[in-house]
Amino acid sequence: MYRLRPVGDRIVYSEPMFLGERIRDLAELPDGAIVAWVDRGVLLELRPSAKLSAFNRFCSGCHQPTFGVPAGPSLVGLMGREIASVPGFRYSPALAKLNGVWDEARLMAYLRDPQKFAPGTSMVLPPLDDVLLAELIDQLKG
């Protein structure tokens, strides 16, 4: 089973989910939770953790993947860092041509609309409301 993150008509992130059980059937509940019937005859209820931070929901899959090669550079120490400056990471031409440092205003503009901030960037995000944007900014400042 995989968790997929669609944006528009594209899948921008895919993560395998290992339940440690062979799945026989799946059903989605009205609240979006998934129930899996497994070999040993029990139902497992799968639902997103309410405790996942905005960073873990929207950034860590590409910037701190638990498997594979990161699709994005490390975000540690992002605030105050030159844009597109992590050594050894190959940035999109859209970001590589930008000057300046990441500050709260630039980061807010980028997260609100990556394509408007840096047309042609490879960064894809679903639309984020102001609460999620503020949470992401706070986490990236830390």
N, C-alpha and C positions, 0 to 999 in steps of 0.2 A: 504494500500500500504506500502511496506517495501523497504528501501534502504539496499542492501546487498553488502558486500565487499568480493569478492572471492579472494583467493590466491591459484593458481593451481586449483585443483578440489575440494577444500574445501571452505565453507563459514565461514569466521573468524569473521564476525561482522554483526549483523542484527539490524536495527533501524526502528521502525514504523514511518510513515509519516502521520500526520493528516492534511488534507486540510480543514476540517470543511464543507465538501461537500460530497455528495454521487457521486462516480465516475461511469459514464456510459460507457466510452471508453477511451482508451489510444493509443497514437501513438508516435513513436520516430522520431524526425526530423533528417536530415542529420548531423547536428552539435552535436547530442547527447542529445539535450534538449528533454523533454517529454511534450506533450500536453495532457491535461486531459479534456474531455468533462464531465461536471457535470450536476446534476439535473436541475439547473435553466437555462440550455440552453446556458451556456457560456463556452469558452475554457480558461483553465488556463495553462500558460506556466511555466514549472518547469525546472530550470537549476541550476547547482552548482554555488554558489557564488564565484566570482573571489577573494573575500576578505577573504576567509577562510585561516587561517594560516596553515602551515604544521602540527603544533601540533593538531589543530582541525581536520584536514583531516585524520591524521594517528594515533594519540595517545589518544585523549580525549574520544573516544567511549569506550575504555577499562579502562583508568586511571582516567577519570572524567565523568562517564556516567550520563546522565540526568535521567535515570531510572534504577532500579535494583542495584545489588551489583557489585562493580567494579571487573573486571577480573584481573586488575593489580594494583600495589601499587601506592600511591600518588607519583608524580614526583616533588613536591614542594621541593626545596632544594636538588635536586639530585646531583649536582656537589659537590664533596668533601665528599659525604656521603659514608659510607661503603656499598659495594655491598650486596644486599639482607638483608637489616637491618631495614626495616620499622616494628616497633613493631606490632604484631598481624596479619601480612600478611603472608600467607603460600606460600613460594617461591617454584619453581620447584627445584628438587634435583640438576639440572644442575647449577642453579644460586647460590643455597645455599652453594655449595662446593667451590665457588670462593672466593679468598681473595682480599683485596685491596679496594680502593675507586674509585668511578666514577670520571674520569677526561675526558677531551676532547678526548684524543686518545682512551681510552677504550669505551667511548660512541659511537664514530665514528665507531669503529670496530664492536660493538654490533649492531648498526643500519644498517650498511652495510650488515652484514650477521649474524643474531642472532644464527643460528645453528653452524656456524664455531666458534664463540666466546664462546658459551656455549652449546656444543652438548647435545640435549635433552631438551633444554629450551622450554617452551610453547609459547614463543613470536613468532608471525608470522607477517611479514611485506612484502608488495610487494617490488620489487626492487626499490630503490630510487636513483635518480641521485645526482650528487655532489651539485647542487644548493639546492635541498630539504634537503639533509643531513646537509648542512651548516646552513640553516634556522632553522631546528630542534635543532641543537646544540646551536645556538644563543638563541632560545626561552627557552631551558632548562637551560642555564647559568643564565638567567634573574631571 
